[in-house]
């Protein structure tokens, strides 16, 4: 059986996504409405957050995840 680079990449992306979810859960951020998608070294945040501070803090947390080099912060503010 040959190694499948796409499968290995998907597993790595899934691991990074789980790491991000854990980090957000451990923070003070209301993470319930935040969706995360990881592709290679980029992570995209979508969904809603309750303040600009939480939006920026979520981005900072994701940027500290090993293997993530770029964060696309598409979070919307939900006042």
N, CA, C and O of each residue as an XYZ file, in Angstrom:
316
protein
N       0.840     -1.180      0.000
C       0.000      0.000      0.000
C       0.886      1.245      0.000
O       1.771      1.388      0.843
N       0.640      2.127     -0.940
C       1.418      3.354     -1.048
C       0.856      4.431     -0.122
O      -0.332      4.445      0.202
N       1.747      5.331      0.292
C       1.300      6.463      1.087
C       0.501      7.409      0.219
O       0.885      7.699     -0.914
N      -0.594      7.884      0.743
C      -1.430      8.833      0.029
C      -1.193     10.215      0.627
O      -1.660     10.490      1.732
N      -0.470     11.101     -0.084
C      -0.153     12.416      0.473
C      -1.401     13.247      0.793
O      -1.399     14.019      1.752
N      -2.461     13.093      0.001
C      -3.685     13.857      0.258
C      -4.331     13.407      1.562
O      -4.807     14.241      2.331
N      -4.354     12.115      1.821
C      -4.931     11.591      3.051
C      -4.114     12.061      4.247
O      -4.673     12.464      5.268
N      -2.797     12.009      4.121
C      -1.918     12.461      5.201
C      -2.150     13.944      5.473
O      -2.202     14.354      6.633
N      -2.289     14.753      4.427
C      -2.547     16.178      4.566
C      -3.884     16.423      5.256
O      -3.985     17.304      6.110
N      -4.908     15.659      4.899
C      -6.222     15.790      5.533
C      -6.153     15.465      7.020
O      -6.803     16.123      7.832
N      -5.372     14.459      7.378
C      -5.230     14.093      8.783
C      -4.517     15.196      9.566
O      -4.887     15.493     10.702
N      -3.506     15.792      8.965
C      -2.781     16.890      9.611
C      -3.702     18.089      9.786
O      -3.708     18.719     10.843
N      -4.488     18.412      8.746
C      -5.427     19.532      8.830
C      -6.467     19.286      9.928
O      -6.812     20.207     10.668
N      -6.960     18.065     10.036
C      -7.934     17.712     11.070
C      -7.331     17.866     12.452
O      -8.001     18.342     13.367
N      -6.086     17.473     12.618
C      -5.397     17.607     13.911
C      -5.252     19.082     14.280
O      -5.505     19.460     15.423
N      -4.847     19.916     13.324
C      -4.713     21.349     13.586
C      -6.066     21.952     13.964
O      -6.153     22.779     14.871
N      -7.115     21.532     13.266
C      -8.465     22.032     13.543
C      -8.883     21.667     14.972
O      -9.453     22.499     15.677
N      -8.610     20.451     15.398
C      -8.927     20.035     16.770
C      -8.119     20.833     17.779
O      -8.647     21.224     18.820
N      -6.845     21.083     17.490
C      -5.996     21.881     18.379
C      -6.555     23.296     18.539
O      -6.551     23.852     19.637
N      -7.033     23.868     17.443
C      -7.608     25.215     17.486
C      -8.888     25.216     18.324
O      -9.089     26.110     19.145
N      -9.745     24.227     18.122
C     -10.988     24.154     18.897
C     -10.698     24.046     20.388
O     -11.371     24.681     21.200
N      -9.717     23.260     20.747
C      -9.341     23.111     22.162
C      -8.835     24.444     22.709
O      -9.217     24.849     23.807
N      -7.982     25.124     21.954
C      -7.435     26.407     22.409
C      -8.544     27.443     22.584
O      -8.527     28.206     23.550
N      -9.499     27.478     21.669
C     -10.606     28.428     21.797
C     -11.478     28.088     23.003
O     -11.943     28.987     23.705
N     -11.701     26.797     23.247
C     -12.499     26.368     24.403
C     -11.842     26.773     25.717
O     -12.531     27.093     26.686
N     -10.516     26.760     25.751
C      -9.784     27.080     26.961
C      -9.655     28.587     27.191
O      -9.175     29.018     28.240
N     -10.075     29.373     26.230
C     -10.015     30.825     26.368
C     -11.356     31.337     26.900
O     -12.281     30.559     27.133
N     -11.444     32.641     27.085
C     -12.684     33.251     27.555
C     -13.659     33.521     26.412
O     -14.772     33.992     26.650
N     -13.264     33.234     25.196
C     -14.066     33.546     24.013
C     -15.299     32.652     23.940
O     -15.234     31.452     24.209
N     -16.418     33.259     23.572
C     -17.633     32.491     23.300
C     -17.429     31.832     21.935
O     -17.658     32.454     20.897
N     -17.004     30.586     21.945
C     -16.569     29.897     20.727
C     -17.677     29.101     20.039
O     -17.441     28.514     18.983
N     -18.863     29.069     20.610
C     -19.933     28.209     20.090
C     -20.323     28.526     18.644
O     -20.698     27.626     17.893
N     -20.236     29.790     18.255
C     -20.642     30.179     16.904
C     -19.466     30.401     15.964
O     -19.607     31.060     14.933
N     -18.294     29.848     16.319
C     -17.105     29.996     15.485
C     -16.831     28.675     14.761
O     -16.718     27.618     15.382
N     -16.728     28.763     13.449
C     -16.393     27.610     12.618
C     -14.950     27.747     12.159
O     -14.468     28.849     11.899
N     -14.270     26.611     12.063
C     -12.857     26.608     11.700
C     -12.647     25.661     10.523
O     -13.136     24.531     10.522
N     -11.915     26.139      9.528
C     -11.523     25.293      8.407
C     -10.021     25.449      8.223
O      -9.513     26.566      8.127
N      -9.320     24.334      8.175
C      -7.868     24.357      7.989
C      -7.522     23.715      6.653
O      -8.037     22.653      6.300
N      -6.642     24.382      5.924
C      -6.140     23.851      4.663
C      -4.649     24.164      4.593
O      -4.242     25.294      4.325
N      -3.857     23.141      4.839
C      -2.406     23.336      4.834
C      -1.981     24.221      5.987
O      -2.194     23.878      7.149
N      -1.381     25.358      5.673
C      -0.890     26.269      6.710
C      -1.852     27.433      6.955
O      -1.528     28.356      7.703
N      -3.022     27.397      6.335
C      -4.001     28.471      6.497
C      -5.228     27.983      7.257
O      -5.690     26.858      7.070
N      -5.742     28.855      8.118
C      -6.974     28.574      8.849
C      -7.964     29.692      8.550
O      -7.598     30.866      8.502
N      -9.222     29.310      8.350
C     -10.276     30.285      8.113
C     -11.282     30.200      9.244
O     -11.787     29.125      9.568
N     -11.569     31.359      9.844
C     -12.576     31.468     10.889
C     -13.821     32.088     10.281
O     -13.744     33.108      9.595
N     -14.960     31.477     10.531
C     -16.226     32.051     10.075
C     -17.243     31.886     11.194
O     -17.009     31.172     12.169
N     -18.361     32.554     11.034
C     -19.392     32.508     12.058
C     -19.528     33.861     12.719
O     -19.282     34.897     12.101
N     -19.926     33.843     13.993
C     -20.208     35.094     14.696
C     -19.512     35.143     16.042
O     -19.270     34.119     16.680
N     -19.196     36.366     16.456
C     -18.649     36.618     17.773
C     -19.317     37.867     18.329
O     -19.894     38.646     17.571
N     -19.249     38.069     19.640
C     -20.026     39.145     20.258
C     -19.303     40.481     20.374
O     -19.919     41.482     20.740
N     -18.001     40.518     20.067
C     -17.281     41.790     20.158
C     -16.064     41.771     19.246
O     -15.566     40.718     18.849
N     -15.608     42.972     18.934
C     -14.402     43.105     18.121
C     -13.209     42.512     18.860
O     -12.340     41.893     18.247
N     -13.166     42.699     20.175
C     -12.076     42.144     20.980
C     -12.036     40.616     20.860
O     -10.964     40.035     20.691
N     -13.200     39.968     20.948
C     -13.216     38.504     20.833
C     -12.840     38.050     19.429
O     -12.199     37.013     19.265
N     -13.230     38.812     18.423
C     -12.852     38.484     17.042
C     -11.334     38.509     16.891
O     -10.737     37.596     16.320
N     -10.720     39.575     17.416
C      -9.264     39.712     17.322
C      -8.554     38.666     18.172
O      -7.527     38.127     17.760
N      -9.087     38.377     19.345
C      -8.472     37.382     20.223
C      -8.543     35.985     19.596
O      -7.592     35.211     19.696
N      -9.656     35.668     18.958
C      -9.774     34.371     18.272
C      -8.699     34.253     17.196
O      -8.068     33.204     17.059
N      -8.492     35.305     16.447
C      -7.452     35.301     15.408
C      -6.071     35.100     16.020
O      -5.261     34.340     15.490
N      -5.800     35.778     17.137
C      -4.505     35.632     17.806
C      -4.280     34.207     18.295
O      -3.179     33.672     18.166
N      -5.301     33.601     18.847
C      -5.198     32.221     19.338
C      -4.893     31.273     18.180
O      -4.025     30.407     18.289
N      -5.607     31.441     17.082
C      -5.403     30.570     15.922
C      -4.004     30.759     15.346
O      -3.358     29.792     14.942
N      -3.538     32.001     15.308
C      -2.211     32.289     14.748
C      -1.094     31.627     15.554
O      -0.009     31.393     15.023
N      -1.344     31.327     16.816
C      -0.336     30.687     17.669
C      -0.321     29.165     17.524
O       0.534     28.499     18.108
N      -1.248     28.613     16.761
C      -1.311     27.169     16.568
C      -0.128     26.715     15.713
O       0.099     27.265     14.635
N       0.624     25.724     16.178
C       1.751     25.228     15.376
C       1.299     24.792     13.984
O       0.317     24.065     13.837
N       2.021     25.242     12.977
C       1.721     24.868     11.594
C       0.773     25.821     10.888
O       0.562     25.692      9.682
N       0.191     26.781     11.615
C      -0.678     27.770     10.983
C       0.132     29.038     10.746
O       0.677     29.630     11.678
N       0.200     29.436      9.497
C       0.970     30.618      9.119
C       0.075     31.784      8.726
O       0.501     32.938      8.775
N      -1.158     31.493      8.337
C      -2.055     32.553      7.873
C      -3.453     32.294      8.410
O      -3.937     31.162      8.392
N      -4.101     33.357      8.888
C      -5.468     33.252      9.405
C      -6.363     34.166      8.587
O      -6.117     35.368      8.490
N      -7.399     33.589      8.002
C      -8.439     34.357      7.310
C      -9.567     34.545      8.322
O     -10.306     33.605      8.616
N      -9.697     35.744      8.846
C     -10.697     36.001      9.873
C     -11.944     36.569      9.216
O     -12.015     37.762      8.921
N     -12.926     35.703      8.991
C     -14.186     36.109      8.370
C     -15.311     36.168      9.404
O     -16.489     36.122      9.052
N     -14.935     36.272     10.685
C     -15.946     36.344     11.744
C     -16.740     37.634     11.618
O     -16.179     38.692     11.331
N     -18.049     37.545     11.832
C     -18.950     38.691     11.831
C     -19.290     39.043     13.260
O     -19.339     38.174     14.131
N     -19.524     40.321     13.500
C     -19.906     40.756     14.841
C     -21.415     40.585     15.011
O     -22.198     40.968     14.142
N     -21.805     40.007     16.137
C     -23.210     39.773     16.458
C     -23.490     40.440     17.798
O     -23.309     39.834     18.854
N     -23.927     41.672     17.747
C     -24.150     42.443     18.971
C     -25.422     42.026     19.661
O     -25.764     42.574     20.708
